[in-house]
Amino acid sequence: RRVHGVETNDFHQVIEDDTVDPSFADDTALLMSNEDTKAISKSLTETMGRVAEWCAENKLTINYGKTECILLGSHQRVAASDEMKVFCNDKPVTNSMSVKYLGAEINTHLTGLEMARKIIKKGNNRLKFLHRNGAVLDQHTRRLLCNTLIQPHIDYAATTWFNSITLKYKNQLEALVRKCIRFCLKLGAREHIGLLYYKAINWLPLPQRVEAVTLAHMYRIAHGTAPEYLSDMITPAPGRRSARSHNQQQIIPQRSTIYGQHAFSYKGPLHWNRLPQTIVNAPSLDAFKHQLKKHLLTTLSETDI
């Protein structure tokens, strides 16, 4: 990646001010925001032309088979918009309803459904594999394998997709977690998984697990160790704190739409401002995660399961 960075350190010079380049290693994306689809198509076509010239000068080749464009927006706006027509070297760029970027499935309405379906399928397949070999696995190894092979897929980019998916897929994901708990604790297939079992295995239900991931990002932001693109989303609240809050409050932005209320810039401060002072003052990220998990498990009730 370091060599690739040296080779592409002047790439930003071919990008116009109205276009964002959130590239990571050799995965490159161009983002543009405009209410006019034709304006987006025109701007991206011009930018792709400059990108093609830059690639030719640096003896690089664009993989047209993997080059896609996607229009992001609400169902109403996307339905009312003209089709995007983006070209690169006079070759049309494929319009997609869903794209994969840095391991995350992103669809045109940002609903997170593709990501949820992918995790549910992969998680169930891996759990079936573990069941086939369960006879030789003790409880500790079962839990370790579930934490290694299944849970990371649920956690990955969870703050970007979990809050947007429908209740149907949230229930299917929670059902996957409950099946993992039955496997780890060697319970029957019809055993009801309540709060005691979550505490026995020291796992959080999915909504609280995603909340914990969100708050870990907020801790990094509050302590200046988060990436700039995350820190720029959050604004510290001025003035005095109330008697029931801590001294590192963040501004909760006004969001009138469901899309806005699902965003990290809204959810992050909302959860962060509710934390006790002792957790916010944790000396390290590991200590923060430990105290936070204990706090969330302690405040859980059966109605949260």
N, C-alpha and C positions, 0 to 999 in steps of 0.2 A: 504494500500500500504506500510505503514511503517513496519507492521508486516511481509509482504511478502518480503520486502527488507532485513530484519534481517535474515529470513529463507534462503535467496538465496545469501548472501553476499560473499560466496566462490565459486559461480557458475562459475565465470570467470576463475578459476583455471583449469577447464577441457577443456577450449578453447585454441586451438593452436594459435600461433602468426599470421598465415596466414588467420585466420578467425576472423571476427568482430561480436560482439554480441550487437546490438543496442536495447536491451530489454527495455521495459517500463512497470512497474508494473508486471502483470502476463502475458503479451504478449511477447513472446520470439522469436527472429529471429536470424539466423546464416547467415552471408554473406561472400562469398569468391570470389575472382577475379582471373581468370586464362584463358588463351586462349585455354587450353586443357580441354574439357568436361570430359574426363576420369579421369584427375587429380582432378577435382572438385568433381566428384562422389566418388572417393577413399577417399579424405580428409574429405568430409562431412559424409561419412559412418563411418569412424574411430571416428570422433567427436561425432556423434550420439550414437555410442557405449559407449563412456565415459559419455555422458549425461544420457544415460539409467542407467548406473551403479551409477552415482551420485543421480539420482532420487530414485533408489532402496535403497540406503544408507540413504536417507532423508525421506523415506516412502512417496514418491510422485509417481504419475502415469502419464505417457505420454498419452495424448489423440491422439491415432493414427488416429482417424477419422478426426481430425482437423490439422494433420501434413501434410504439403505439401511442395514441392520444385518447384521452377520456375527458368528457365534459362533466364537471361536478356541480351539483345543485339540487334543489328540492324537486319533487316529482312534477309540480306545476310549472316551474321555470324551465326545466329540461324539456318537458313536453311541448312548451310554447316556443322553444328556441329552434333556430335553423340548424341543420346538420353541419358539423364542423368539417371543413375541407382543408387539411394541412398537407403540404407537399414538401419533399426534400429531394433536390436534384430532379425535379419534375416527376418524381415518383410519389403516388399518394400514400400518406401515412394511415395505417389501419385505425379506424374508430372502434373502440372497445367499450363494453359496458362494465367490465371489471379488469383490473390490472394487478399484477403482483409487484410490490416494491419493498425491498429489504425484508422479504419474508412475510409481509402483511398483504392480505387480499383487500383491495380497495374497490368498491363499486361506485357507480355514478351518483348514487343518492347517499353515500356514506352511511349505510344502514348496518354494516358489519356482518351481514348475513353470511357472505361467502366465508369469512374468517371463522364464524361459529360453526358452519357446516364442516369445514376442513378439520377443525379441532375435535369435534364430536366423532367424526369418522376415524381420524387417526388415534384418538384416545381409546375408543372402543376396540379397535383392532389390536392395539398394544396390550390392552387389558386381557383380551382373549388369549394372546400369546403368553402372558404371565400366568393365567389360569391353567394353561396346558402344562406349565412347568411348576405349578404351585406345590406339588407334593414334596419337592426337595427344598422348599424355601421356608425359613422360619419367619416369625412376625417382623423382626427387625429388618431382614433382607427384603421382605415384601414392601414395607414402607419405604425403604431406601430406593427400590426400583420404581415405585410409583412417583416418588419425588423427583427421580432422575428422568424417567421416560415419558411421563404424562403431565405433571404439574407445570413444568416450564413452558409447554405449549399453551396452556391456559393463561399463564401470566404474561406471555410475550405480547407487548403492545396493547395490553388489556385496557388501558385508559383511553385508547382511541376507538375501540369497537364495542366493548361490553355494554356500556350504557345505552347504546343505540339499537341493540338487537331487540327483537320482540320477546314477549314473555314465554312464548313457545320454546324458543331456543335457549333462553335462560334456564327454563325448567329442564331441558335436555342436558345442558351442561352440568346443572346441579345433580341430575340423576347420574351422570358419569362420575362425579365426585363421590356420591354415596356408594356407587358400585366399587370404587377404589377403596373406600373405608371398609366395606364388607370383606373385600379381598385381603386387606392388610390385617384386619382383626379376626379373620377366619370366621366370619359370621354367615348365617344362612342367607339364601338369595332373597327371602321375603322379610328379613329382619328390618324393623323400622329403625332408621338412622335419625336419632334425635340429638339434642344438645350434648348429652353425656358422651356420646361416641365421638363427636367433633373435638371435645375437650380431651378425651382419652388419647386421640391420635395427634392432638395439638395442631389441628387444621382449622382454618376459618371458612365459613360458608362463602360462596363466590362473591356476593356483593361486598362483604367486609374484606375479602381478599383483594379485590380490585381497589377498594378504599385504601388498604395498606400500601399497595403499589403507588397509588397517587400521592399518598402522604410521604413516601420515601423520596419522591421527586421534589416535593415541597420542602423537605428537610435540606436537600442538596441546594435548593434555591436560597433558602434562608441563611445557609452557611457559605454561600458563594462558590460551591463546587459543581453546580449544574451547568450544562451547555448554555450558551448565550441565547439560543432560540427559545429555550424554556424560561429562562430568567426574564426575558423581555415580555412574557405574557403576564407576569405577576407584578403588582404594585403594592409596596408596603403602605399600610394605613397610617396617616398622621394622627397626632393628638393622643390623648390619654386612653388607656384601656379601661374597660368596666371591671367591676369587682369579680365577675365570674369568668373573665377571659385572661389570656396570657399577654405578655408584652411584645409579642412579635406578630401582631394582627396584620392581615393582608386585605386589600380592598376586594370585595366581591362585586364584579361588574354587573350592570343591569342586563339581563337577558330575557327577552319576551317570548322567544321561540323555544321549542323543544330541542332543536339543533344546538342553540346557544347554551342551554342549560345542561347539555351533555358534554360540553367542551371542557378541556382541562383547565382553561383560564377561569371557569366558573366553579367546577367541582373542587379544584385544588384548594383555593381560599376558603370555600364553604366548609370542607372537612377540617382544614388546618386551624381555623379560628375556634373550633370546638374543643381542641385538645387541651388537656391540663398542662400547666406550666412545667411540671416535672418532666414530662415526656418531651416537650419542645426543647428543654435545656439538656437533653441527653448529650454526653460528651463525644459520641461518635455515631456514625450511621448504624453500625451493628447494634450498639446499645439502644438506639432509637427504635430499630425494628423489633428488638426483643421486648422493650417496654410497651411499644404500641400493640404488638400481638397479644400480650398479656392483658392490656387494657381492653382491647376489642373482645377478647374471649370472656372477660369478666362482665362486660356490659351486655352480652348476648342474652336473649331469652328464647324460650321454645318457639315463640311466635315468629322469630327471625329465621328459623330453619325451614 
